[in-house]
Amino acid sequence: MPCQCVTSIFLKKNGYELEVEIDKEQEILFLNLADGKVSRGELAEWYKQHAS
């Protein structure tokens, strides 16, 4: 998904890197966000847990 690539680039430019590969979990997360099943806060929390 393009948004995953953009997010990865944004994190790298700001000194962070995802600790997970772009995978099915992240794809489902973004689809649920688009569907309104996941909040922006929940998405932010997921990135806090998976970025270093």
C-alpha positions as CSV (number, residue, x, y, z in Angstrom):
1,M,0.0,0.0,0.0
2,P,1.3,3.4,-0.9
3,C,0.5,4.9,2.6
4,Q,2.8,2.3,4.2
5,C,5.7,3.4,2.0
6,V,5.1,7.0,2.7
7,T,4.9,6.3,6.4
8,S,8.2,4.4,6.3
9,I,9.9,7.2,4.4
10,F,8.6,9.8,6.9
11,L,9.8,7.8,9.9
12,K,13.3,7.3,8.3
13,K,13.6,11.1,7.6
14,N,12.8,11.7,11.2
15,G,15.3,9.3,12.6
16,Y,13.0,6.3,13.2
17,E,12.7,2.9,11.6
18,L,10.0,0.3,11.7
19,E,11.0,-2.8,13.5
20,V,8.6,-4.9,11.4
21,E,8.3,-5.6,7.7
22,I,5.4,-4.2,5.9
23,D,3.1,-7.2,6.3
24,K,-0.4,-8.4,6.5
25,E,-0.9,-7.0,10.0
26,Q,0.0,-3.5,8.9
27,E,-2.2,-3.9,5.7
28,I,-5.2,-4.9,7.8
29,L,-4.5,-2.0,10.2
30,F,-4.6,0.5,7.4
31,L,-7.7,-1.1,5.9
32,N,-9.5,-0.9,9.2
33,L,-8.4,2.7,9.6
34,A,-10.0,3.5,6.2
35,D,-13.1,1.6,7.3
36,G,-13.4,3.6,10.5
37,K,-12.7,0.5,12.7
38,V,-9.4,1.8,14.0
39,S,-8.9,5.4,15.3
40,R,-6.0,7.6,14.4
41,G,-4.9,7.3,18.0
42,E,-4.8,3.5,17.8
43,L,-2.8,3.8,14.6
44,A,-0.3,6.2,16.4
45,E,0.0,3.7,19.3
46,W,0.8,0.9,16.8
47,Y,3.6,2.9,15.4
48,K,4.9,3.8,18.8
49,Q,5.1,0.1,19.6
50,H,6.8,-0.8,16.3
51,A,9.2,2.1,15.6
52,S,12.6,2.7,17.2
